[in-house]
Amino acid sequence: MVCLNNTWLSSKNLLFSIVMNNQKDIEMKKTIGLIRVSTNKQKDGMTVQKKNMIELSKRNSFTITDWVNEESISGGKINREAINTLTIQIKNNEVERLVVSSVTRMGRTLVENVKLIDLCEKNNVIINTYEENINTENAGGMMQLKLYTIFAQEELNRIQRRIKRTIKLKKNNGLKYNGSVAYGLFEKNGVLHEDEFEMKVVRNMKNLKTRGWSFYKIAINLNQNEIPTKTNSAKGWKGETVKRTIDYHYNNTDVIDYVRV
């Protein structure tokens, strides 16, 4: 009888130990907020991304325990140390949840996005996005995330093709850039390039408009989040400015000024 009691107590203690260890592992897992910027010009975007992710965490009752910042260093090179550390933590089963402000912030290319998504899926890491309101913990969430990733890349490719066509057309007609540029672009040596941070803002404008927001409401949101206009106007964003920006990028309205050479 004593032997049986001892065996029962040993089994009970072992079970209790396993449960406590599992609970400890769960408690120790991190919820990481991933912030990405590519240029010094986008430093303000770090604050906006972080603010959005904190808002998302409060809305969904979880706490972001760690932050990973991936930003450009001198010469346009990317500091990969932070993202490499994140990858190792995920592989070591140290991460429970990854939070991003947008699907477009998960990687700089479609390949990078897919690799990180697959890594999270393989290691049972939940992914939450602010702009698209995706939660892979929900049914169909992972499929939704993958579809958004593909659509976002195709949208980016479309915009880049349009910029190239516009530049080629102007050049063939003896036209050269001179003066103001649409929000989302910048000029260097007479050539137009896409501004990554501003294009993120443009995509967010379009997303909010698709969800039924008015141009005026979007302008208020931009001003509340301290997103500067192209000219850093003290008056901030207006509904009309938001409409012109969306029209240019999505409705083929040309608002770039050129003069003949």
Secondary structure by P-SEA (a helix, b strand, c coil): caaaaaaaaaaaaaaaaaaaaaaaaaaaccbbbbbbbccccaaaaaaaaaaaaaaaaaaacccccbbbbbbbcccccccaaaaaaaaaaaaaccccbbbbcccccccccaaaaaaaaaaaaaabbbbbbccccccccccaaaaaaaaaaaaaaaaaaaaaaaaaaaaaaaaaacccccccccccccccccbbbbcaaaaaaaaaaaaaaaacccaaaaaaaaaaacccccccccccccaaaaaaaaaaacccccccccccc
